[in-house]
Amino acid sequence: MSRHFKIITKEVGREHPIETEFSGDVDRAYIIKFFGLREPDVEWFRIEELQKD
């Protein structure tokens, strides 16, 4: 089952957060690893699962 996510990250040295979207048959742990959200250059991140209308 395909899921749709919005990922918002704040990286060290950037003034504003970056927002991107990702769709696939994946879970939260996969997104964290795929986008490198546990790397030291990421100050914080938020993952939201978007609901289909």
C-alpha positions, -999 to +999 in steps of 0.1 A: +000+000+000+015+033-011+017+061+015+024+098+010+046+118+034+056+154+038+092+157+053+103+190+068+140+194+078+160+222+093+197+218+084+226+235+102+236+267+084+203+271+065+180+299+074+147+282+066+135+246+068+133+225+036+100+208+027+097+178+004+072+150-003+077+113-008+054+085-018+059+048-016+053+016+002+076+026+031+075+034+068+088+062+090+121+043+097+128+040+059+123+077+054+146+086+083+174+065+068+167+074+031+169+112+038+197+109+064+176+126+091+198+113+119+230+129+104+247+157+125+239+184+100+201+180+106+190+202+135+154+188+135+129+171+113+092+164+111+074+137+091+037+140+084+017+113+067-007+129+043-042+114+040-057+107+006-089+126-001 
